[in-house]
């Protein structure tokens, strides 16, 4: 009778969760194509507020790539920052 060989198997899982936070801020009236530069030059007016909201946001299952009407464009990225001008079909990445 042959001796049965004992085998070991490792079971693994990888689950991805995400958080989304957003804030609305007022900025001076300017051309739409100048907004990204203004936001990059004035990060101090929104980064602390959005970081606080992000820390309080609930985790949701999945990458978040296709959620929240965010117009996310980089599925391979761990995070994305973008802006959208209210009332206009204009925005982009920060």
N, C-alpha and C positions, 0 to 999 in steps of 0.2 A: 504494500500500500504506500503510495507516494505521500510524502509530508506536504501539507498545504503551506505555501509561502504567505506570510502576513504582509499586507501592503498598507501603506498610509496614503491618504489623500488629503490635500489641503483644499478647503472650500473658501473662496474669496468673493467679496462683493465690493463694488464701488458705487456709491450713491452721490449724486451731485445736487447741492442745494444752492440757492441764491437768495439775495435780498435786493430790493429795488427801493430807492428813495428819490424823491424829487422835491424841489422847492420852486416857487415863483418869485422872481425879484423884479424890481423896477430898474430900468436903465434909462439914460438920457436918449432922446430922439436922435437917431443916426441912420445911415444907410444900412440895409440888411447885411451887405457884404463886409461891414466893419464890426459887426457884433461879436464875432469870434475873437478878434483881436482885443476888443474891449474886455470881454470876459476873461481872456487869458491874462491880461494886464491887471485885472482887478479881482483875482481869485479870492481875496480876503472878504469880499462881500457875500460869498455863498458857501465856501468850503466848510467852515465850522458848522453852519446850519445843516448842510446836507449830511455831513459826517455824523452829527447828532441824530438826525432822522434815520440814517442807515443803521446806527447802533441799536435803535429801538424797533426797527422793522423786523417782522417775522420771517423766518426762513421758509422758503417754498421749494418743493421738490423740482428738480430739473435745472438746466443751465440758465434759464431766464431769457434765452436768445429770442424766443418767439412770444414773449409776454408783454403786456402793459402798453401797447401802442408805442413802444420805445424806438421803433425804426432802427434797432440794433443791426449792425452790418458785419461784425467780425465774430463769427461763431467760435473761432479758435481762441479768442482772447479771454483772459480771466476776468477782465473788467472793461467797461467802456464808460466814457463820459461824453454826453452830447447835450446840445441845446436845441430848442425849437422855439421860434418866435411866434407868440400867440397871435392868432388872427391872420397869419401868413403861412404859406406853404414853403417855409424856409427854415433851415437849421443845419446842423452838422456836428462833427466831433470836436471835442476840446482836447 
